[in-house]
Amino acid sequence: MPENNDAIIEAKDASFEYRPGERLLKSVSFRVERGDFFGIIGTNGSGKTTLLKMILGLLRPSSGEIRIFGEDPSALGNRGRIGYVSQDALRFDRNFPATALEVVLMGRITRAGLLKRITPADRKKALSALKEVGLAAYADRRVGNLSGGEQQRVMIARALAGDPELMILDEPTLGVDVNAEAEFYSLLKHLNTDHKMTLVVVTHDIDIIGHQVNKLMCLHCSISTHGSPKEFLEGEALHVAAAGSVRLVPHHESRHHDGDHHYHHDD
Amino acid sequence: MCRIMKAVTTTAIIIIIMTIEFATLIPLFAGCALALYAPVIGAFTVIRRYSLMADTLAHVTLLGVALGLIFQPWAGAAPFIVALAAAFFLEYLREFRRVSGDSALAMLLTVGLAASIVIVSAAGKDIPEEALFGSLEAVTIGDLGRLVALGLAAAVVFILFWKEMVYSSFDEETARVQGVPVRTMNLILMVMASLTVALAIRAVGVLLVGSLMVIPANAALQLGLSFRQTIFWSIVFSLISVGVGFALTRMLGANFGGSVVLVAFGCFLLAMASRRLRRV
């Protein structure tokens, strides 16, 4: 399939079941285009992380298809094109003997290549990534001694250091305090607007993400409403989300309960 | 502080060399060769919260020693074969999360010991004490050669895959996303650990070999330094432990493995105290 320059991620009817019959994700279709700030929301257990793992090539869809840069995610040739900040990024051992700079340098691995050593140019790149997230002064601090918000920014710097075209963040502000969370999202906004970086952010927190993203996909959201999807979209419930010029992308599942609307498809 | 430590180590080694005949120094050289790379492997197992791995491999290797007692022609190879098999099995359990990491280690550790006892007792033999506690006299020039060869192999592996090993130890999932061959890295580390353990048990014994890999790394971790500095200090602590342990063995006739472990633990306590003083 020739690579479509504007489609960074394309999912067509992607489903995932852990065991036959136990379907977690059902026929998910969406498209992330270059320059998008794409939000994915959904409650716990809605399959957000599973969807991300399929995008990253860590899991394969049971049926349907997902393409990233026009390629099969698990066979993606150049993995340096993706920057990833995992949900567990902050779960590392606080005693892990690494400085902030050493952690950011890990992000250069794919660009440096297997069997190659880290060069002064890699080091320079890592330092400028730390500067970008406002932590240049903390380069030699042990990463375990930084605050949650700072650690999170180190992880962003690590992803940035690899010069990615696409950054994927899974619940990036889990365990980070509210102030740091707001700062964190303005950093993401900056990356998206000033660096033209495509971002995919998964979160359960619609309040904050609604103001930032330009596309929002709701996964297995069973939001009770008595009206039509159109009325729902115009109603109060998603007012916050819509405030930041958000385009909510509704999706109709083949079978859904009365009054429940599932959103996960581009219109 | 770094210079003082180096000076102390060098002086200690020179004094030992001057007072003892060269032929009796083979075990010391073997110990030093081991001290140069065992703590590096140990440090990786510690930061992966897999500290019991070396101990487990050692106890399973005892099964190899036991098998060697019964099938004499295989006495040399059996510990290595069994240690390697255990490494692959542990990695399988870890990779597919059949059981939690620490349970896998705890199980295999006791199973290794149980199988050794059953086999040896059924054959009407005893597990030799030197397999359990080690003996410097058992260390031959051949062992020294094997330790140096493994050390060189480990050095090559670490030079080639250093950054990949550090990344997979810090954050396995992200490393995988970035295309790091995490599984291969884990396997290489396990294989190196199992070979190191199989080689080291002759000198320090099954019961003590784990601490040789783990305590110097933990002592270095106490210092709160960068990754590179932590590795450097774990090697320094390991060399001090082997050097002083050897001196104690020669002067007091004490058990070598036990002395090394106690000195290493002394280093750990000092490192912990220094951290408190510096409030890192």
Contacts between the chains, C-beta under 8 A, distances in Angstrom:
chain1	res1	chain2	res2	distance
A	56	B	177	5.1
A	57	B	177	7.7
A	58	B	173	7.3
A	58	B	176	6.6
A	58	B	177	6.9
A	79	B	177	6.8
A	79	B	178	5.5
A	79	B	179	3.6
A	80	B	178	7.3
A	80	B	179	7.6
A	82	B	177	6.6
A	82	B	178	7.7
A	84	B	174	5.5
A	84	B	177	4.5
A	84	B	178	7.3
A	85	B	174	7.7
A	86	B	171	7.1
A	86	B	173	5.3
A	86	B	174	5.4
A	86	B	177	7.8
A	88	B	171	7.7
A	88	B	173	6.6
A	89	B	171	6.8
A	89	B	174	7.0
A	92	B	170	6.0
A	92	B	171	6.3
A	93	B	47	6.5
A	93	B	49	6.5
A	95	B	47	8.0
A	95	B	221	5.9
A	96	B	47	5.8
A	96	B	170	6.1
A	97	B	47	6.9
A	97	B	220	7.7
A	97	B	221	5.8
A	97	B	224	7.8
A	97	B	225	6.3
A	97	B	226	6.6
A	97	B	227	5.0
A	97	B	229	7.7
A	97	B	230	3.8
A	98	B	166	7.5
A	98	B	170	6.4
A	98	B	226	6.7
A	98	B	227	4.8
A	99	B	226	4.7
A	99	B	227	7.6
A	102	B	166	7.6
A	102	B	226	6.0
A	102	B	227	5.3
A	102	B	228	7.9
A	103	B	170	7.0
A	105	B	163	7.6
A	106	B	163	7.1
A	106	B	166	6.9
A	106	B	167	4.5
A	106	B	170	6.6
A	106	B	171	7.5
A	106	B	175	7.5
A	106	B	178	8.0
A	107	B	178	7.6
A	109	B	163	5.5
A	109	B	164	6.7
A	109	B	167	5.7
A	109	B	175	7.6
A	109	B	178	5.8
A	109	B	179	8.0
A	109	B	180	6.2
A	110	B	178	4.7
A	110	B	179	5.2
A	110	B	180	7.9
A	112	B	163	7.3
A	114	B	164	7.0
A	114	B	181	7.6
A	115	B	160	5.5
A	115	B	161	7.8
A	117	B	163	7.7
A	118	B	163	6.1
A	140	B	226	7.3
A	142	B	224	6.0
A	142	B	225	7.9
A	142	B	226	7.6
A	145	B	224	7.9
A	158	B	174	7.9
A	162	B	178	7.0
